[in-house]
Amino acid sequence: MKASWEKIEKNIGVLTVEVESEKVAEALDKAFKKVSAKVVVPGFRKGKVPRAIFERRFGVESLYQDALDLLLPGAYVDAVKETGIEPIDRPEVEIQQFGKGQELKFTAKVQVKPEVQLGEYKGIEVEERNVTVTPEEVEEELKRLQQRHAELVAVDEGPVQNGDIVNIDFEGFIGDEPFEGGKAEKYSLEIGSGSFIPGFEEQIIGMEQGDEKDVKVTFPEDYHAEELKGKEAVFKVKLHDFKRKNLPVLDDEFAKDVSEFDTLDEFKQDIEKRLLEQKTEEQKRNRENAVVEKAAESAKVEIPAVMIDNEVQQMLNDFGNRLRMQGMNLELYYQFSGQTEETMKEQMRGDAEKRVRNNLVLEAIAAAEKIEVSDEEVNQELENMAKTYQRPADELRRILEANGSLDSVKNDLIVRKTVDFLVEHSKSITAA
């Protein structure tokens, strides 16, 4: 096989490919076996008609499309590997020559990854603050744990207070007309959680068991449902019952119940240690993000729309997978949120473009600095993945090789090493 690549404009070029006549003959043989098994020729059983009789009756041209379907994909993949290009979209293929006894000649107009003109990426300055944990932060974490371990106690008398968990029926109206999604029965709502429209929860405070009340609110101008933006609404609310959190006392017994420590002071010291570790890790991630962002900002690259579209679709697929893990799907999410696939994609587009730019720049830096990964590093990553997925490392390797994903593991490792390289060559500036 012969393959050549010629750039014609920006990141678009033409791949010219020639495939030996012997491979064309092999593809025609395979196509004949496939087609002859389905055709009926008087005097012959299916699949037993001689090739010469088949071609006289149907013409050799009747095999061309099946032969091309068998030969062309592999030839294109081999040509891509031979020329070293990185396509980002489906090619526009044009057959120049194909026939019995001939070579296959075709061209493919291909859009490839754009070239990146790197700017300054060494010596990037990053502002950082000293990582500390205050006593107030420790107390705040203690109160969060106190809330988590609170006992819910039914309240038979008295009014609803902030923090109570109410059980309510409600139905919303715009004027005299109920609106879609504005009705529920025996709905559990924590007052003060901020999960409802601004002003709704505050008006439940003071209600008592069995009370009914009209709650008046105004939908925000940026509300997700277009037909409700900025509209005044009335919710008819009935309070069935409510519960109140009975908070445990923050003492040594609490520490014993929720941790491995015998005293509250020991537990506080452990909380301080964990918060410090979290803040240190967060600062590390922030520094990594900062150096990548600044390196990307200083580079010049024209990002093809198809790369952004593909990244948006990948982000949407990832979001759908996370929803399924929570027992929901995208269709239900669209119904509950009032959004559509189009609005979701538009919201994701900015982040998608940033991701694509960052990845392209990191790849360019890795190439410029000759950053690579060894077989040992790949094996170690597979061992780490094996622990996560609780499967043997050699089994994971076979799966990844079979579906062509092992290169993705290597590329991810190169990206991580490139980020580490940027951090190592950055400068830390103490923030005021």
C-alpha positions as CSV (number, residue, x, y, z in Angstrom):
1,M,0.0,0.0,0.0
2,K,1.1,3.5,-0.8
3,A,-0.2,6.6,1.1
4,S,0.6,10.3,0.9
5,W,-0.7,13.3,2.7
6,E,-1.0,16.8,1.3
7,K,-2.2,19.8,3.3
8,I,-4.5,22.1,1.3
9,E,-5.7,24.6,4.0
10,K,-5.3,25.1,7.7
11,N,-6.0,21.7,9.2
12,I,-7.6,20.1,6.1
13,G,-5.7,17.9,3.7
14,V,-6.0,15.1,1.2
15,L,-4.9,11.6,1.8
16,T,-4.1,9.7,-1.5
17,V,-4.0,6.0,-1.2
18,E,-3.2,3.1,-3.5
19,V,-3.9,-0.5,-2.5
20,E,-2.4,-3.5,-4.3
21,S,-4.4,-5.4,-6.9
22,E,-3.8,-8.6,-4.9
23,K,-5.7,-7.2,-1.9
24,V,-8.5,-6.1,-4.3
25,A,-8.7,-9.7,-5.5
26,E,-8.9,-11.0,-1.9
27,A,-11.7,-8.6,-1.2
28,L,-13.6,-9.6,-4.3
29,D,-13.3,-13.3,-3.3
30,K,-14.7,-12.5,0.2
31,A,-17.5,-10.5,-1.4
32,F,-18.3,-13.4,-3.7
33,K,-18.6,-15.9,-0.8
34,K,-20.9,-13.5,1.1
35,V,-23.1,-12.6,-1.9
36,S,-23.3,-16.1,-3.5
37,A,-24.6,-17.5,-0.2
38,K,-27.8,-15.4,-0.6
39,V,-28.5,-15.6,-4.3
40,V,-30.6,-18.2,-6.1
41,V,-29.3,-19.6,-9.4
42,P,-31.4,-22.4,-11.1
43,G,-29.5,-25.7,-11.0
44,F,-27.3,-24.7,-8.0
45,R,-27.7,-24.8,-4.3
46,K,-27.2,-21.5,-2.4
47,G,-23.5,-20.8,-2.0
48,K,-22.5,-23.4,-4.6
49,V,-22.8,-21.4,-7.8
50,P,-19.4,-21.3,-9.6
51,R,-17.7,-17.9,-9.7
52,A,-17.6,-17.7,-13.5
53,I,-21.4,-18.5,-13.9
54,F,-22.1,-15.9,-11.2
55,E,-20.2,-13.2,-12.9
56,R,-21.7,-14.0,-16.3
57,R,-25.2,-13.8,-14.8
58,F,-24.8,-10.8,-12.5
59,G,-21.6,-9.2,-13.6
60,V,-18.5,-8.8,-11.5
61,E,-19.6,-5.2,-10.8
62,S,-22.3,-6.7,-8.5
63,L,-19.4,-7.5,-6.0
64,Y,-17.8,-4.1,-6.0
65,Q,-19.7,-2.4,-3.2
66,D,-19.3,-5.4,-0.8
67,A,-15.7,-5.7,-1.7
68,L,-15.2,-1.9,-1.1
69,D,-17.0,-2.2,2.2
70,L,-14.5,-4.9,3.2
71,L,-11.4,-3.3,1.9
72,L,-11.8,0.5,2.3
73,P,-12.0,0.9,6.2
74,G,-8.8,-1.0,6.9
75,A,-7.0,0.7,4.0
76,Y,-8.0,4.1,5.4
77,V,-6.8,3.2,8.9
78,D,-3.5,1.9,7.6
79,A,-3.0,5.0,5.5
80,V,-3.7,7.2,8.6
81,K,-1.1,5.3,10.6
82,E,1.5,5.4,7.7
83,T,1.2,9.2,7.2
84,G,1.0,9.9,11.0
85,I,-2.0,12.2,10.7
86,E,-4.7,12.6,13.5
87,P,-8.2,12.9,11.9
88,I,-10.9,14.6,14.0
89,D,-13.9,13.9,11.8
90,R,-15.1,11.4,9.2
91,P,-13.3,11.7,5.9
92,E,-14.9,12.6,2.5
93,V,-13.8,9.6,0.4
94,E,-13.7,9.6,-3.4
95,I,-12.9,6.4,-5.3
96,Q,-10.5,7.1,-8.2
97,Q,-10.1,3.5,-9.4
98,F,-11.5,0.1,-8.5
99,G,-12.1,-3.0,-10.5
100,K,-11.1,-6.6,-11.1
101,G,-7.4,-6.9,-11.8
102,Q,-6.8,-3.3,-10.8
103,E,-5.4,-1.4,-7.8
104,L,-7.7,0.4,-5.5
105,K,-7.0,4.2,-5.7
106,F,-8.9,6.6,-3.6
107,T,-8.6,10.0,-2.0
108,A,-9.9,11.1,1.4
109,K,-10.4,14.7,2.4
110,V,-9.6,14.7,6.0
111,Q,-9.8,17.3,8.8
112,V,-7.0,16.8,11.3
113,K,-6.0,18.2,14.7
114,P,-5.0,21.9,14.3
115,E,-1.4,23.1,14.8
116,V,-0.6,24.8,18.1
117,Q,1.7,27.8,18.3
118,L,3.0,27.6,21.8
119,G,3.6,30.7,23.9
120,E,5.4,30.9,27.2
121,Y,4.8,27.9,29.3
122,K,7.8,27.7,31.6
123,G,8.1,30.0,34.6
124,I,4.4,30.6,34.9
125,E,3.7,32.6,38.0
126,V,1.0,31.3,40.3
127,E,-0.4,33.1,43.4
128,E,-0.7,30.9,46.5
129,R,-1.6,31.5,50.1
130,N,-0.3,29.6,53.2
131,V,-2.5,26.7,53.9
132,T,-4.0,26.9,57.4
133,V,-7.0,25.7,59.3
134,T,-8.8,28.0,61.7
135,P,-10.6,27.0,64.9
136,E,-13.8,28.4,63.3
137,E,-13.4,26.0,60.4
138,V,-13.0,23.0,62.8
139,E,-16.1,24.1,64.7
140,E,-18.0,24.5,61.4
141,E,-17.1,20.9,60.4
142,L,-18.2,19.7,63.9
143,K,-21.6,21.3,63.5
144,R,-21.9,19.7,60.0
145,L,-21.3,16.3,61.6
146,Q,-23.7,17.2,64.4
147,Q,-26.4,18.0,61.8
148,R,-25.7,14.7,60.0
149,H,-26.1,12.6,63.1
150,A,-29.2,14.5,64.4
151,E,-32.3,12.5,65.3
152,L,-35.5,13.5,63.6
153,V,-38.3,13.9,66.2
154,A,-42.0,14.4,65.2
155,V,-43.4,17.8,66.5
156,D,-47.1,17.6,67.5
157,E,-47.6,21.1,68.7
158,G,-46.2,24.6,67.9
159,P,-45.1,26.3,64.8
160,V,-42.6,25.3,62.1
161,Q,-39.1,26.7,62.6
162,N,-36.2,27.2,60.4
163,G,-34.4,23.8,59.9
164,D,-37.6,21.7,60.4
165,I,-38.5,19.0,57.9
166,V,-42.0,19.5,56.7
167,N,-44.5,17.2,54.9
168,I,-46.7,19.3,52.6
169,D,-49.1,19.2,49.7
170,F,-48.8,22.1,47.3
171,E,-50.2,23.3,43.9
172,G,-49.0,26.4,42.1
173,F,-51.1,28.8,40.0
174,I,-50.4,31.7,37.7
175,G,-53.5,33.7,38.0
176,D,-56.3,31.1,38.1
177,E,-54.4,28.6,36.0
178,P,-52.3,25.7,37.5
179,F,-48.9,25.3,35.8
180,E,-47.1,22.1,34.8
181,G,-44.7,20.8,37.5
182,G,-46.2,22.9,40.2
183,K,-48.0,20.2,42.1
184,A,-47.0,17.6,44.6
185,E,-48.4,15.6,47.5
186,K,-46.7,14.7,50.8
187,Y,-43.5,16.4,49.7
188,S,-40.6,16.4,52.2
189,L,-38.9,19.8,52.4
190,E,-36.2,21.1,54.8
191,I,-37.0,24.7,55.6
192,G,-33.9,26.8,55.0
193,S,-32.4,24.5,52.5
194,G,-32.9,26.9,49.7
195,S,-34.2,24.2,47.4
196,F,-37.4,26.0,46.5
197,I,-38.1,29.3,44.8
198,P,-36.9,32.3,46.9
199,G,-39.5,33.3,49.4
200,F,-41.4,30.0,49.5
201,E,-39.7,28.3,52.5
202,E,-39.7,31.4,54.6
203,Q,-43.5,31.6,54.4
204,I,-43.9,28.1,55.7
205,I,-42.2,29.2,59.0
206,G,-45.0,29.7,61.6
207,M,-47.5,27.2,60.1
208,E,-48.8,24.5,62.4
209,Q,-49.9,20.9,61.8
210,G,-53.0,20.8,59.5
211,D,-52.7,24.5,58.5
212,E,-53.4,25.6,54.9
213,K,-51.9,28.8,53.4
214,D,-51.5,30.7,50.1
215,V,-47.8,31.3,49.6
216,K,-47.0,34.1,47.1
217,V,-43.8,34.1,45.2
218,T,-42.2,35.6,42.1
219,F,-40.2,33.3,39.8
220,P,-36.6,34.6,39.1
221,E,-35.9,36.2,35.7
222,D,-33.3,33.5,35.0
223,Y,-35.7,30.6,35.9
224,H,-35.1,27.5,33.7
225,A,-38.8,27.3,32.5
226,E,-39.3,30.1,29.9
227,E,-43.0,30.4,30.6
228,L,-42.5,31.1,34.3
229,K,-39.6,33.6,34.2
230,G,-40.5,36.7,36.3
231,K,-44.1,35.5,36.8
232,E,-46.0,36.0,40.1
233,A,-47.4,32.8,41.4
234,V,-49.5,31.5,44.3
235,F,-48.9,28.1,45.9
236,K,-51.8,26.6,47.9
237,V,-50.0,24.7,50.7
238,K,-51.3,22.2,53.2
239,L,-49.0,21.2,56.1
240,H,-49.5,17.6,57.2
241,D,-46.8,17.3,59.8
242,F,-43.2,18.1,60.5
243,K,-40.1,16.9,62.3
244,R,-37.3,18.7,64.1
245,K,-33.7,17.8,64.4
246,N,-32.6,16.8,67.9
247,L,-28.9,17.6,67.8
248,P,-26.5,15.4,69.8
249,V,-24.4,17.2,72.4
250,L,-20.8,17.8,71.2
251,D,-18.9,16.0,73.9
252,D,-16.6,13.0,74.4
253,E,-19.5,10.6,73.9
254,F,-20.3,12.2,70.5
255,A,-16.6,11.7,69.5
256,K,-16.8,8.0,70.5
257,D,-20.1,7.5,68.5
258,V,-18.9,9.0,65.2
259,S,-15.2,8.4,65.2
260,E,-12.4,6.2,66.5
261,F,-11.4,8.7,69.2
262,D,-12.2,8.7,72.9
263,T,-12.3,12.4,73.5
264,L,-13.7,15.4,71.7
265,D,-10.3,17.2,71.7
266,E,-8.7,14.2,69.9
267,F,-11.5,14.2,67.4
268,K,-11.0,18.0,66.8
269,Q,-7.3,17.4,66.2
270,D,-8.1,14.8,63.6
271,I,-10.6,17.1,61.9
272,E,-8.0,19.8,61.7
273,K,-5.5,17.4,60.2
274,R,-8.0,16.2,57.6
275,L,-9.1,19.7,56.7
276,L,-5.4,20.7,56.3
277,E,-4.9,17.7,53.9
278,Q,-8.0,18.7,51.9
279,K,-6.9,22.3,51.6
280,T,-3.4,21.2,50.6
281,E,-4.8,18.9,47.9
282,E,-7.2,21.6,46.7
283,Q,-4.3,24.1,46.5
284,K,-2.3,21.5,44.4
285,R,-5.2,21.1,42.0
286,N,-5.7,24.9,41.8
287,R,-2.0,25.3,40.9
288,E,-2.3,22.6,38.2
289,N,-5.4,24.2,36.8
290,A,-3.7,27.7,36.9
291,V,-0.6,26.7,35.0
292,V,-2.6,24.8,32.3
293,E,-4.9,27.8,31.9
294,K,-2.1,30.3,31.5
295,A,-0.2,28.0,29.2
296,A,-3.3,27.7,27.0
297,E,-4.0,31.4,27.1
298,S,-0.5,32.2,25.8
299,A,-0.8,29.7,22.9
300,K,-2.4,30.3,19.5
301,V,-4.7,27.7,18.0
302,E,-7.8,27.7,15.8
303,I,-10.1,25.1,17.2
304,P,-12.3,23.3,14.6
305,A,-16.0,23.4,15.5
306,V,-16.3,19.6,15.1
307,M,-13.8,19.1,18.0
308,I,-15.9,21.3,20.3
309,D,-19.1,19.5,19.1
310,N,-17.5,16.1,19.9
311,E,-16.4,17.3,23.4
312,V,-19.9,18.7,24.1
313,Q,-21.4,15.3,23.2
314,Q,-18.9,13.5,25.4
315,M,-19.7,15.8,28.3
316,L,-23.4,15.2,27.8
317,N,-22.8,11.4,27.7
318,D,-20.8,11.7,30.9
319,F,-23.6,13.7,32.6
320,G,-26.1,11.1,31.4
321,N,-24.0,8.3,32.9
322,R,-23.9,10.1,36.3
323,L,-27.7,10.5,36.2
324,R,-28.1,6.8,35.6
325,M,-26.0,6.0,38.6
326,Q,-28.5,8.1,40.6
327,G,-31.5,6.2,39.2
328,M,-32.4,8.9,36.6
329,N,-31.8,9.5,32.9
330,L,-31.5,12.5,30.6
331,E,-35.1,12.4,29.5
332,L,-36.4,12.6,33.1
333,Y,-33.9,15.4,33.8
334,Y,-35.1,17.4,30.9
335,Q,-38.7,17.1,32.2
336,F,-37.8,18.1,35.8
337,S,-35.5,20.9,34.9
338,G,-37.4,22.4,32.0
339,Q,-34.3,22.2,29.8
340,T,-33.7,20.6,26.4
341,E,-30.8,18.8,24.9
342,E,-30.0,21.9,22.9
343,T,-30.0,24.2,25.9
344,M,-27.8,21.8,27.8
345,K,-25.3,21.6,24.9
346,E,-25.2,25.4,24.6
347,Q,-24.4,25.7,28.4
348,M,-21.6,23.1,28.0
349,R,-20.1,24.7,24.9
350,G,-17.8,27.2,26.8
351,D,-16.3,24.5,29.0
352,A,-16.0,22.2,26.1
353,E,-14.0,24.7,24.1
354,K,-11.7,25.3,27.1
355,R,-11.1,21.6,27.5
356,V,-10.2,21.1,23.9
357,R,-7.9,24.1,23.9
358,N,-6.2,22.9,27.1
359,N,-5.7,19.3,25.8
360,L,-4.3,20.5,22.4
361,V,-1.8,22.8,24.2
362,L,-0.8,20.0,26.6
363,E,-0.2,17.6,23.7
364,A,1.9,20.3,22.0
365,I,4.0,20.9,25.1
366,A,4.5,17.1,25.6
367,A,5.7,16.9,22.0
368,A,8.0,19.9,22.3
369,E,9.5,18.6,25.6
370,K,9.5,14.9,24.3
371,I,7.5,13.8,27.3
372,E,6.7,10.1,27.0
373,V,5.6,7.2,29.3
374,S,7.5,3.9,29.7
375,D,6.0,0.4,29.7
376,E,6.6,0.3,33.5
377,E,4.5,3.4,34.0
378,V,1.7,1.9,31.9
379,N,1.9,-1.3,33.8
380,Q,1.7,0.6,37.1
381,E,-1.3,2.5,35.9
382,L,-3.0,-0.8,35.0
383,E,-2.2,-2.1,38.4
384,N,-3.9,1.0,39.9
385,M,-6.9,0.6,37.7
386,A,-7.1,-3.1,38.7
387,K,-7.4,-2.1,42.3
388,T,-10.2,0.3,41.5
389,Y,-12.2,-2.0,39.4
390,Q,-11.3,-5.1,41.4
391,R,-10.2,-7.0,38.3
392,P,-6.8,-8.6,37.3
393,A,-4.4,-6.1,35.6
394,D,-3.7,-8.5,32.7
395,E,-7.5,-8.9,32.1
396,L,-7.9,-5.1,32.0
397,R,-5.0,-4.9,29.5
398,R,-6.7,-7.5,27.2
399,I,-10.0,-5.5,27.3
400,L,-8.3,-2.2,26.6
401,E,-6.2,-3.6,23.8
402,A,-9.3,-5.3,22.3
403,N,-11.4,-2.1,22.2
404,G,-8.4,0.1,21.2
405,S,-8.4,2.1,24.5
406,L,-4.9,1.3,25.7
407,D,-3.5,4.3,23.8
408,S,-6.0,6.5,25.7
409,V,-4.4,5.2,29.0
410,K,-1.0,6.2,27.7
411,N,-2.2,9.6,26.5
412,D,-3.8,10.3,29.9
413,L,-0.5,9.5,31.6
414,I,1.4,11.8,29.2
415,V,-1.0,14.6,30.0
416,R,-0.5,14.1,33.7
417,K,3.3,14.1,33.3
418,T,3.0,17.3,31.2
419,V,0.9,19.0,33.9
420,D,3.5,17.9,36.5
421,F,6.2,19.4,34.2
422,L,4.4,22.7,34.0
423,V,4.0,22.8,37.8
424,E,7.6,21.9,38.4
425,H,8.7,24.8,36.1
426,S,6.3,27.3,37.5
427,K,6.9,30.0,40.2
428,S,4.9,30.3,43.4
429,I,4.1,33.9,44.5
430,T,2.7,34.4,48.0
431,A,-0.6,36.2,47.7
432,A,-1.2,39.2,49.9
